[in-house]
Amino acid sequence: MKKIGMIVAMAKELKDYFEKLGSVKSLEDSVYDVWQANAYGKELYIIKSGVGEISAAGATQYLITKYGVEVIINFGICGKISDSLKLLDTVVLSSVVYYQFDCSDIDDVLPGVYMGNSYYIDTDKDLVNKLLSLDQSLKTAVCASGDKFIGNKEDKDYLLNTFKADVCEMESAGILITCLRNGIKCLLIKSVSDDCDGMDFRTYCALAAQKYVEIVDKFVREY
């Protein structure tokens, strides 16, 4: 039976998916909030990491080490940077920029260059293409990921102009980098909850969290 790890930052990002699954068991032996479920012949381990890159990286490693998951799916909400997107759109991430990483004072590299000589840390193309084949309404996106909630135009413009980012959030870099270090594939699915202006988040957060449920379910069924 395939083991799939799932990561969300906040409980509100899980509620609708739990309703979809129906039967979910809490694993009391975990140092995190972890649940186990079975769906379509797969064994699912679902973890609530908490917000931020360090929390997300730790939760990712925990799923890999303790439960031996073979693939990681992260789903959650994000802010919109690109004008090509609108509120409540759902995207699959093609690459991630760890934009707060900065060794430019000691190394001859630009801020945001973490691995190699590029801003962009690519996700697994096979998983992205698999998901796109299941839902042709999905768009791909570049995500700027860091430990800051983007809620003003100055920061939004910086991420757009410097990194050509489409969306931003606070966990994908930690998850993707940890998966790459472990040789584990991961898929990152995000729904737009706000326009990076601090105004829309509370209104659209719950609605955005409903948008990826069917997409995640399709992927689990077909993987």
Buried (B, 14 or more C-beta within 10 A) or exposed (E): EEBBBBBBBBEBBBBBBBEBBEEBEEBEEBEBBBBBBEBEEBBBBBBBBBBBBEBBBBBBBBBBEBBEBBBBBBBBBBBBBBEEBEBBBBBBBBBBBBBBBBEEEEEEBEBBBBBEEEBBBBBBEEBBEBBBEBEEEBBBBBBBBBBEBBBEEEBBEBBBEBBBBBBBBBBBBBBBBBBBEBEBBBBBBBBBBBBBBEEBBEEBBBBBBBBBBBBBBBBBEEB
